[in-house]
Amino acid sequence: PAVTIGSGAPVRATNVTTTPIAGSLYLPAVLRKWFATGPHLPLAYGPYRRGQSPGGTPPSRDEIESDMALLAAETKLLRSYESCDEWANVTAAASSHAIHLYQGVALSADLVANERQLACFETLLHQYPDTIAAAVVGNETLLRGELTATQIDEYVQRVKQMGAGDISTAETWDVWCNLRDQVPRCPGVTRLPDSVDFITAHIYPYWETIPVTHAAAHVIATQIFMRTVFTNTEIVVGETGWPTCGAIKGSAVPGIENQRAFIEALWKWSNLYTIRVLNFEAFDEDWKTTVEGEVGRCWGLSTAARTPKHAGLDWTAPVPDAIPPTATVRIDHPGGNSATATKANCAIPIFGKVHHAQPGWKVRVEVYTNAWYRQDKWYADGEAPIVDGQWAVPEVILAGQGEYNNHKIRATVVDEMGTSVGNPVVSAEIDGIVRTNACTP
């Protein structure tokens, strides 16, 4: 066993023995069947160009075919949102270009429309069984308050009876968690996770006012956090992204260069942590200004005219971790000796890895200002569970003022009794983190 300080080399420790853990806490049914999606991130797709909209002028079949030809060079997995009308053409065009779909089945308070969606989906399932990788039954339906969890579950069961493969429903991560300001932070929506084959969670750092330097890290940390709660169901990040226009939200600033930074960091971390992410979205959709304001139209990697926003995005595959021979803990984000903006509550995300962990081990996370403070808003005693060798806290608080605005962060491996592991202790520490904004913890 070893102690790792910052990013330095492991140093041998004593009095720790490790044996392989049989099986995984994280049950990756969908992970095992995740298609070769290369060369880039999977994408959410909306077919509407300028002057087109749902219920208005639809895109033509030729336009959708043209989109699929473009996207086939980017990814082999897309997410759609409905199953009728122009969306049926999306499924057909995806099939002709060997693109797999997370096929959307739209749900709303309109029960008649829901029945039509299910009928359309069943038709598509029979026509394109090899194209439909999974069904996403409902999109943020609980968030909008249009159906109950029981109603959504009934629709999920009906889609299962059609013979569909993996089935999910999509909600923002805090809806899945039924977020409350208490420990634990994620008591969980109990019915739906038991019904679906995987959880589709939407995680949007922009809407959570997170600066772009921590945005991709927030996605990774939140997904790991959710896995500590929903231990029997895979978590797929069904939507995340960064806008290129719109208003500043707290420390979150839209823009093309910030979108680039977000995408490249998301690509890096999602690969290194084997986290399944779909980026929102392929193309800008101008019609969304009517429902979401200016920012709603500009989440695409390309404009509504299909012009790419970025030249030369860095899609270099990150180098996999070297596995150390002994127990180590590592902080991968944030880095030390850095100046950084935070959320208005002084928070930034943190995550890392533990090698050769034993059942029951956790990572105690502390921040130093004028003393060491346990970060206990997300986990009891500030001790983060280790899931498949990964740990995270979505928010650690950098609250130091004046001379104390020079923070350290420490991660210490502890056993099921909360006792530090190893002699010397297996821990990691970074320092020199200076907050650049005013905040109130």
C-alpha positions as CSV (number, residue, x, y, z in Angstrom):
1,P,0.0,0.0,0.0
2,A,1.1,3.6,-0.6
3,V,0.5,7.2,0.1
4,T,0.2,9.6,-2.8
5,I,0.7,13.3,-2.2
6,G,-0.7,15.4,-5.0
7,S,0.4,14.0,-8.4
8,G,3.7,12.6,-7.1
9,A,4.8,9.0,-7.2
10,P,3.3,6.5,-4.7
11,V,5.4,6.0,-1.6
12,R,5.2,2.6,0.1
13,A,3.1,2.3,3.3
14,T,2.6,-0.5,5.7
15,N,-0.1,-2.4,7.6
16,V,-2.5,-2.5,4.7
17,T,-3.4,-5.7,2.8
18,T,-5.6,-5.8,-0.3
19,T,-7.4,-8.4,-2.1
20,P,-9.5,-8.1,-5.3
21,I,-13.1,-7.3,-4.8
22,A,-15.4,-9.9,-6.4
23,G,-17.8,-8.1,-8.8
24,S,-18.6,-4.5,-9.1
25,L,-20.9,-2.2,-7.1
26,Y,-21.7,-0.6,-10.5
27,L,-23.7,-2.9,-12.7
28,P,-22.9,-1.8,-16.2
29,A,-25.6,-3.7,-18.3
30,V,-25.8,-0.8,-20.8
31,L,-22.1,-0.1,-20.4
32,R,-21.3,-3.6,-21.8
33,K,-23.5,-3.0,-24.8
34,W,-22.4,0.6,-25.4
35,F,-21.7,0.8,-29.0
36,A,-18.5,1.9,-30.6
37,T,-19.6,5.5,-30.8
38,G,-16.5,7.0,-32.2
39,P,-14.8,8.9,-33.3
40,H,-16.3,11.5,-31.0
41,L,-19.0,12.0,-28.3
42,P,-22.5,10.7,-28.8
43,L,-24.9,13.5,-29.5
44,A,-28.5,14.6,-28.8
45,Y,-30.2,15.4,-32.1
46,G,-33.0,17.8,-33.0
47,P,-33.9,18.0,-36.7
48,Y,-35.3,21.5,-36.9
49,R,-33.6,24.1,-39.0
50,R,-34.3,27.8,-39.3
51,G,-37.9,28.5,-39.9
52,Q,-38.9,25.0,-38.7
53,S,-40.4,23.9,-35.4
54,P,-42.4,21.1,-33.7
55,G,-46.0,21.6,-34.8
56,G,-44.9,24.1,-37.5
57,T,-42.9,23.5,-40.6
58,P,-41.2,20.1,-40.3
59,P,-37.8,19.2,-41.8
60,S,-37.9,17.2,-45.1
61,R,-36.7,13.7,-45.4
62,D,-33.8,14.9,-47.5
63,E,-32.8,17.4,-44.9
64,I,-32.8,14.7,-42.2
65,E,-30.8,12.4,-44.5
66,S,-28.3,15.1,-45.0
67,D,-28.0,15.5,-41.3
68,M,-27.3,11.8,-40.8
69,A,-24.7,11.9,-43.5
70,L,-22.9,14.7,-41.6
71,L,-23.3,13.1,-38.1
72,A,-22.2,9.6,-39.2
73,A,-18.7,11.0,-39.4
74,E,-19.0,12.3,-35.8
75,T,-20.6,9.5,-33.9
76,K,-22.5,6.2,-34.2
77,L,-24.9,7.0,-31.4
78,L,-27.6,9.7,-31.3
79,R,-30.5,10.4,-29.0
80,S,-33.9,11.3,-30.5
81,Y,-36.9,12.7,-28.6
82,E,-40.1,11.5,-30.3
83,S,-41.3,8.6,-32.4
84,C,-44.0,10.1,-34.7
85,D,-44.0,12.2,-37.9
86,E,-40.6,13.8,-38.7
87,W,-39.0,11.8,-35.9
88,A,-39.9,8.6,-37.7
89,N,-37.9,9.8,-40.6
90,V,-35.0,10.4,-38.2
91,T,-35.0,6.7,-37.2
92,A,-35.2,5.6,-40.9
93,A,-32.3,7.9,-41.9
94,A,-30.2,6.8,-38.9
95,S,-30.7,3.2,-40.0
96,S,-29.5,3.9,-43.5
97,H,-26.3,5.5,-42.1
98,A,-25.6,2.7,-39.5
99,I,-26.2,5.1,-36.6
100,H,-27.8,3.7,-33.4
101,L,-30.4,5.6,-31.5
102,Y,-31.6,6.1,-28.0
103,Q,-35.1,6.3,-29.4
104,G,-37.3,8.9,-27.7
105,V,-40.9,8.3,-26.8
106,A,-42.4,11.7,-25.9
107,L,-44.7,11.8,-22.9
108,S,-46.9,14.7,-21.7
109,A,-50.1,15.4,-19.9
110,D,-51.9,14.7,-23.1
111,L,-52.8,11.1,-22.7
112,V,-54.1,10.7,-26.3
113,A,-50.8,12.0,-27.6
114,N,-49.0,9.6,-25.4
115,E,-50.9,6.6,-26.9
116,R,-49.9,7.8,-30.4
117,Q,-46.3,8.0,-29.3
118,L,-46.3,4.4,-28.0
119,A,-48.0,3.2,-31.3
120,C,-45.4,5.0,-33.4
121,F,-42.6,3.6,-31.3
122,E,-43.8,0.0,-31.6
123,T,-43.9,0.5,-35.4
124,L,-40.4,1.8,-35.5
125,L,-39.2,-1.0,-33.2
126,H,-40.5,-3.6,-35.6
127,Q,-39.0,-1.8,-38.6
128,Y,-35.6,-0.9,-37.2
129,P,-34.8,-3.3,-34.4
130,D,-31.1,-3.1,-35.0
131,T,-31.1,0.7,-35.0
132,I,-32.9,1.3,-31.7
133,A,-30.3,0.7,-29.0
134,A,-32.6,1.8,-26.2
135,A,-35.9,3.5,-25.6
136,V,-36.1,6.7,-23.5
137,V,-39.7,6.9,-22.4
138,G,-40.4,10.5,-21.4
139,N,-38.1,13.5,-21.2
140,E,-38.1,15.6,-18.1
141,T,-41.8,14.7,-17.6
142,L,-41.5,14.8,-13.8
143,L,-39.6,18.1,-13.9
144,R,-42.5,19.7,-15.9
145,G,-45.0,18.1,-13.5
146,E,-47.0,16.6,-16.3
147,L,-47.2,13.0,-15.1
148,T,-46.5,11.2,-11.9
149,A,-43.8,8.6,-11.3
150,T,-46.5,5.9,-11.2
151,Q,-47.8,7.0,-14.6
152,I,-44.4,7.0,-16.2
153,D,-43.7,3.6,-14.7
154,E,-46.8,2.3,-16.4
155,Y,-45.7,3.6,-19.8
156,V,-42.2,2.1,-19.2
157,Q,-43.8,-1.3,-18.5
158,R,-45.9,-1.1,-21.7
159,V,-42.8,-0.4,-23.8
160,K,-41.1,-3.4,-22.1
161,Q,-44.0,-5.5,-23.2
162,M,-43.4,-4.5,-26.8
163,G,-40.0,-6.3,-26.7
164,A,-37.8,-3.3,-26.6
165,G,-34.3,-3.8,-25.2
166,D,-33.0,-1.4,-22.6
167,I,-35.5,1.2,-21.4
168,S,-35.0,4.4,-19.5
169,T,-36.7,7.7,-18.7
170,A,-34.9,11.0,-18.6
171,E,-34.9,13.6,-15.8
172,T,-32.5,16.2,-14.5
173,W,-30.2,14.7,-11.9
174,D,-31.7,16.6,-9.0
175,V,-35.2,15.2,-9.9
176,W,-33.8,11.7,-9.8
177,C,-32.3,12.5,-6.4
178,N,-35.3,14.5,-5.1
179,L,-32.6,16.9,-3.8
180,R,-32.9,18.1,-0.2
181,D,-30.6,20.2,1.9
182,Q,-29.7,17.4,4.2
183,V,-27.4,14.4,4.5
184,P,-27.6,12.3,2.4
185,R,-28.3,14.8,-0.4
186,C,-29.9,12.2,-2.7
187,P,-32.6,10.1,-1.0
188,G,-33.8,9.0,-4.4
189,V,-37.0,8.6,-6.4
190,T,-37.7,5.0,-5.3
191,R,-40.1,3.7,-7.9
192,L,-38.6,4.7,-11.3
193,P,-35.0,3.4,-10.7
194,D,-36.5,0.0,-10.0
195,S,-38.4,0.1,-13.3
196,V,-35.8,1.2,-15.8
197,D,-32.8,-0.6,-17.1
198,F,-30.7,2.5,-16.7
199,I,-31.1,6.0,-15.4
200,T,-30.9,8.8,-17.9
201,A,-29.7,11.9,-16.0
202,H,-29.4,15.4,-17.4
203,I,-26.5,17.4,-15.8
204,Y,-26.1,21.1,-17.0
205,P,-23.3,23.0,-15.3
206,Y,-24.4,26.2,-17.0
207,W,-27.8,26.2,-15.3
208,E,-26.1,25.4,-12.0
209,T,-24.0,28.6,-12.4
210,I,-20.7,26.7,-12.5
211,P,-17.6,28.2,-14.2
212,V,-16.5,26.5,-17.3
213,T,-13.2,25.5,-15.7
214,H,-15.1,23.1,-13.4
215,A,-18.1,22.4,-15.7
216,A,-17.0,19.0,-17.1
217,A,-15.7,18.0,-13.7
218,H,-19.1,18.8,-12.2
219,V,-20.7,16.3,-14.7
220,I,-18.2,13.6,-13.7
221,A,-18.5,14.3,-10.0
222,T,-22.3,14.3,-10.1
223,Q,-22.5,11.0,-12.0
224,I,-20.1,9.3,-9.5
225,F,-22.2,10.7,-6.7
226,M,-25.4,9.3,-8.2
227,R,-23.8,5.9,-8.5
228,T,-23.2,5.9,-4.7
229,V,-27.0,6.1,-4.3
230,F,-28.4,4.1,-7.2
231,T,-25.9,1.2,-6.9
232,N,-28.0,-1.3,-8.9
233,T,-28.7,0.8,-11.9
234,E,-26.3,2.3,-14.5
235,I,-26.3,6.1,-14.8
236,V,-26.0,7.4,-18.3
237,V,-25.6,11.2,-18.7
238,G,-28.3,11.7,-21.3
239,E,-27.8,15.4,-21.8
240,T,-25.0,17.8,-20.9
241,G,-23.5,20.7,-22.8
242,W,-22.4,24.3,-22.9
243,P,-24.2,27.2,-24.8
244,T,-22.4,29.6,-27.1
245,C,-24.9,32.5,-26.6
246,G,-27.2,33.8,-23.9
247,A,-27.0,35.4,-20.5
248,I,-24.3,34.9,-18.0
249,K,-25.5,32.6,-15.1
250,G,-23.5,33.3,-12.0
251,S,-20.0,32.2,-12.9
252,A,-21.1,30.4,-16.0
253,V,-20.3,32.4,-19.2
254,P,-21.6,31.2,-22.6
255,G,-19.3,31.4,-25.6
256,I,-17.7,29.4,-28.4
257,E,-14.3,29.1,-26.7
258,N,-15.9,28.1,-23.4
259,Q,-17.9,25.4,-25.3
260,R,-14.7,24.1,-26.8
261,A,-13.1,23.9,-23.4
262,F,-16.1,22.1,-21.9
263,I,-16.3,19.6,-24.8
264,E,-12.6,18.8,-24.7
265,A,-12.6,18.3,-20.9
266,L,-15.7,16.2,-21.1
267,W,-14.2,14.0,-23.7
268,K,-11.0,13.5,-21.6
269,W,-12.7,12.8,-18.2
270,S,-15.6,10.7,-19.5
271,N,-13.0,8.4,-21.3
272,L,-10.7,8.2,-18.3
273,Y,-13.6,7.4,-15.9
274,T,-15.6,5.3,-18.4
275,I,-18.7,7.5,-17.9
276,R,-21.3,7.3,-20.7
277,V,-22.2,10.8,-21.8
278,L,-24.3,12.3,-24.7
279,N,-23.5,15.9,-25.5
280,F,-26.4,18.3,-26.1
281,E,-26.5,18.9,-28.9
282,A,-25.6,18.4,-32.6
283,F,-27.1,21.5,-34.1
284,D,-28.5,24.8,-32.9
285,E,-32.3,25.0,-32.9
286,D,-33.6,28.5,-33.4
287,W,-37.2,27.6,-32.5
288,K,-36.2,27.1,-28.9
289,T,-36.0,30.9,-28.2
290,T,-39.7,30.9,-27.9
291,V,-39.6,28.5,-24.9
292,E,-36.2,28.9,-23.4
293,G,-35.1,32.4,-24.4
294,E,-31.9,33.3,-26.3
295,V,-29.8,30.7,-24.7
296,G,-32.1,27.9,-25.8
297,R,-31.1,28.2,-29.4
298,C,-27.3,27.8,-29.3
299,W,-26.2,24.6,-27.6
300,G,-25.2,22.9,-30.9
301,L,-21.7,22.0,-32.0
302,S,-22.8,23.4,-35.3
303,T,-25.2,26.3,-36.2
304,A,-28.7,25.8,-37.4
305,A,-27.3,26.2,-40.9
306,R,-25.1,23.2,-40.2
307,T,-21.8,25.2,-40.1
308,P,-19.4,23.8,-37.5
309,K,-18.5,26.2,-34.7
310,H,-15.1,24.6,-34.0
311,A,-12.1,23.8,-36.1
312,G,-9.7,21.2,-34.7
313,L,-11.4,20.1,-31.5
314,D,-9.0,17.9,-29.6
315,W,-10.4,14.4,-29.8
316,T,-7.1,12.8,-28.8
317,A,-7.8,9.6,-26.8
318,P,-6.5,10.1,-23.3
319,V,-3.8,7.7,-22.0
320,P,-5.4,5.1,-19.6
321,D,-4.2,5.1,-16.0
322,A,-1.2,3.0,-15.0
323,I,-2.4,0.8,-12.1
324,P,-0.1,1.2,-9.0
325,P,0.8,-2.0,-7.2
326,T,-0.3,-0.8,-3.8
327,A,-3.3,1.1,-2.3
328,T,-3.3,4.7,-3.3
329,V,-5.8,7.6,-3.5
330,R,-5.6,10.4,-6.1
331,I,-7.2,13.8,-6.6
332,D,-7.7,14.3,-10.3
333,H,-9.7,17.5,-10.1
334,P,-9.1,20.2,-9.1
335,G,-5.4,20.8,-9.6
336,G,-3.3,22.6,-7.0
337,N,-1.5,25.9,-7.2
338,S,-4.3,27.6,-9.2
339,A,-6.6,30.5,-9.1
340,T,-10.3,29.7,-9.7
341,A,-13.8,31.0,-9.7
342,T,-16.5,29.2,-7.7
343,K,-20.2,29.1,-7.5
344,A,-21.9,31.8,-5.4
345,N,-21.8,29.4,-2.4
346,C,-18.0,29.1,-2.8
347,A,-18.2,25.5,-4.2
348,I,-16.2,23.6,-6.7
349,P,-16.4,19.8,-7.6
350,I,-13.7,17.3,-6.7
351,F,-13.1,13.7,-7.8
352,G,-10.4,11.1,-8.0
353,K,-9.6,7.4,-7.8
354,V,-8.6,4.9,-5.3
355,H,-6.6,1.8,-6.3
356,H,-6.9,-1.5,-4.4
357,A,-9.8,-0.4,-2.2
358,Q,-11.4,-2.8,0.2
359,P,-15.2,-3.2,0.8
360,G,-16.4,-0.5,3.2
361,W,-13.5,1.9,2.5
362,K,-14.4,5.5,1.9
363,V,-12.6,8.8,1.2
364,R,-12.8,11.5,3.8
365,V,-12.6,14.9,2.1
366,E,-11.4,18.0,4.0
367,V,-10.6,21.6,3.0
368,Y,-8.1,23.8,4.9
369,T,-8.6,27.5,5.4
370,N,-7.6,28.4,9.0
371,A,-8.2,24.7,10.0
372,W,-9.2,21.5,8.4
373,Y,-13.0,21.3,7.7
374,R,-14.8,18.1,6.7
375,Q,-16.9,18.5,3.6
376,D,-20.1,16.9,5.0
377,K,-22.9,18.5,3.0
378,W,-23.1,15.5,0.6
379,Y,-22.0,12.6,2.7
380,A,-22.2,11.9,6.5
381,D,-18.9,12.8,8.1
382,G,-17.6,14.0,4.8
383,E,-16.8,10.4,3.8
384,A,-17.4,9.7,0.1
385,P,-18.1,6.0,-0.8
386,I,-15.7,4.5,-3.3
387,V,-17.6,3.1,-6.4
388,D,-15.5,1.0,-8.8
389,G,-12.4,2.7,-7.6
390,Q,-13.9,6.2,-8.1
391,W,-15.0,8.8,-5.6
392,A,-16.3,12.4,-5.8
393,V,-18.0,15.3,-4.0
394,P,-20.0,17.6,-6.3
395,E,-19.3,20.6,-4.0
396,V,-16.4,21.3,-1.7
397,I,-16.4,24.8,-0.1
398,L,-13.6,27.2,-0.6
399,A,-14.7,29.8,2.0
400,G,-11.4,31.4,3.1
401,Q,-11.1,35.1,3.1
402,G,-8.1,37.4,3.0
403,E,-5.0,35.6,4.2
404,Y,-7.0,32.3,4.4
405,N,-7.9,32.4,0.8
406,N,-5.2,29.9,0.0
407,H,-6.9,26.6,0.3
408,K,-5.7,23.0,0.7
409,I,-7.8,19.9,0.0
410,R,-7.1,16.5,1.5
411,A,-8.5,13.1,0.6
412,T,-7.9,10.4,3.2
413,V,-8.8,6.7,2.8
414,V,-10.8,5.4,5.9
415,D,-12.2,2.1,6.7
416,E,-15.8,1.2,7.6
417,M,-15.2,2.5,11.2
418,G,-13.9,5.9,9.9
419,T,-10.3,5.0,10.9
420,S,-7.5,6.2,8.5
421,V,-6.1,3.3,6.5
422,G,-2.3,2.6,6.3
423,N,0.8,3.5,8.1
424,P,1.6,6.1,6.9
425,V,-1.9,7.0,6.1
426,V,-3.1,6.5,2.5
427,S,-4.0,10.1,1.5
428,A,-3.6,12.8,-1.1
429,E,-3.3,16.5,-0.7
430,I,-3.2,19.6,-3.0
431,D,-2.7,23.2,-2.0
432,G,-2.4,26.7,-3.3
433,I,-6.1,27.0,-4.5
434,V,-7.0,30.7,-4.5
435,R,-10.6,31.7,-5.0
436,T,-11.0,34.7,-7.4
437,N,-14.6,35.7,-6.7
438,A,-16.7,36.9,-3.7
439,C,-19.0,34.2,-2.4
440,T,-21.2,33.2,0.6
441,P,-20.9,29.6,1.8
